[in-house]
Structures are given as C-alpha cells and as structure tokens.
Amino acid sequence: PMHAELSEAALKIQCCWGRFDAQLRNRDLLYERSIEQHCNKIRIITSEHNYWTQKVEDLKRPAKLKHKAAIELQHASVMEERRQKYEEIHALETHFEDQFNLLQQISPQEVESGWEEQVKLNLADTRERITKAKLDMLFRIQIKIKSVEKKLHAIISNEKEAEDSMNHWGRWRQAEQDALWNLQRQHDDEVAEKEKRKSIIDEQMRWAVKFYVASGKPDKQKPVTVTNMRNERIDELTAAAALQINKLQEMNHLSRTWAPFQRMMDQVNQGNLLNWLAQSEGARQYSHNEVVHPASAFKAKEIAGAKLNPFPRQLPWHLLSEVRDVQKEIDCVTNNKF
C-alpha cells in the first residue's frame, strides 16, 4: 500500500510538472511566433520603403533634374508668350475702340474728304488682327501651355507621390519596430522578474534548511551555503598547496644550482686551487677548439662521481588533509540538506 501510494503521488507530481512545462513551452512558442511575424512584417515594410526611397533618389538624379528644369523653363517661356499675346489683344481692342469712337464723331467735311472710308478700313483691319490674335492664343499658345503644364504636373505629382509613399512606409516601419521593441522589452522584463522571484525563493528555501551537528542536536551557528563554501574554501586550500609546492621547488632548484659554486669556493678557501685545476683538466671531454669553464668542469666531475638524489616532490600533506576534511564536511551538509 505504501509503495502504491508513493507511486500515485509521483505520477500526480509528474502530470502537474508536465502540464506546467507544456504551458512554458507553449508560451515560448507563441512568443517566438509573434516575434517572427513582426519581423516578417517589418521586412516587407522595409522592402517597400527601400523601393520608394530608391525611386525618390532616381527622381533626384541630375538627368531627371535637368529634364524638369527644361520643362519649367519651357513653361515660363510659354507663359511669357501668353502674357505678350494678352497685351497685344488688349492694345488692338483699345485701338479698335478709338477708331470706332472716331467714326462716330466724324464731321461732314471729313466725310467729303474721304476720312470716313479710311477709318472704316482701319476698323476692318483691326478687327481682323484681333481675330487672328485670339485664334493664335486659343489654338496654339493655350494648347502648348496645357501640354507643358501636363508634363510638369506629372513630374511634380510623381515626386510628391514617391516622397509621400516613402514617408508613409518609413513611419509604418518605425511604428512596427517600436511595437516589436516594446514586446521584446516586456518579455525581457517578465523573464527578469521571474528570475528574481526564483532567486528569492531559492534563497528562502536555502535558509529554511535546518542544520544539525554530528550528535543530532540543532546547529545554532549561522548556516553557510554549500556553493560558497565549496567555491571559496577549496580554492583557498588549493592556492595554499600550490604556493607551498612552488616554494619547495624554488628552494630545491636554487640549492642544486648553487652547490657546485659553493664547493669551488670551499676548495679555493682551503688552498687546493692548483690541485683542483689539474683535476679539472683531466675531466674535459670536449675538443681542443672548445673552451670549458672551470666551474662547468668541476660540476661535471662532481655530478659524474657523486650519487644523484631524485628530485624531491614533497607535498603539503597537512593542506591536502584539510581539503579532504572540508570535502567531507560539504558532503555531510549536502546530505543533511537534501
């Protein structure tokens, strides 16, 4: 019965954890899909913005600007021609009105002299000139003005449409980027808040553990975390052991290096310098062209005749024992905790 009850409890815990893990995974998948959708939308908007930006740049190329300037100059020339034609028509109409008033005020003497016929001829000629000027104005200049204005309006409308579209897609892209950054920032804040709550709960659970001494009584001392004790204490002991080993190696190396010179100085102080030089001549094993220092010859002779001691590898056994004691204490605390 006890085994069945524990098995049932374990299955329930497993089912609860499975549902919780599925919720977490579903949330992560939804977040990733949302980010991917935003990124794809931003890519499409960016491509449109780049297209209209390129179009605006094409419209601002020197060739396009030169063509636009030529059309504007042509438009200004046609408008000036229309103004001059208006002035010409106005002058002819004024002259026609003057001639007509003159015809109304003509006297019988002027009629007999033939001045009336001349005025009528002037009126007919002025009327004909007015008609020709108006026809030229309507069927030539006005048509040319409309054609030039149509071309200029097409260029200006294209530029305005391109700039408006570029600004529109740019604002839309910025809005979508802001939305994406807000979504990511919100998700990061939620993750940070969750990690903060988890660290607080872990710390509370760690401090909720009761420590006991070997006799079974509660430990009244302030508990320390296993992780900090493991990291700090073992690192200190390892560094101390390494420092002790380095000191032993250094002292041994210095003693072995200085020993031949010390022996040489002892023999020199005892007055056996000539005997030592004769012995060192017989110990040479190099060619006559090579030069051997007396100290080197003496060292070779001493090393060849003496029995070499192995390199001492003395370890600080008391520090290693302390490391083992700390490791046992950590294992004991871990077992009591869990």
Summary of the structure (lengths in Angstrom):
residues: 338
radius of gyration: 55.3
end to end distance: 25.2
largest distance: 171.8
contacts: 760
relative contact order: 0.05
helix: 85%
strand: 1%
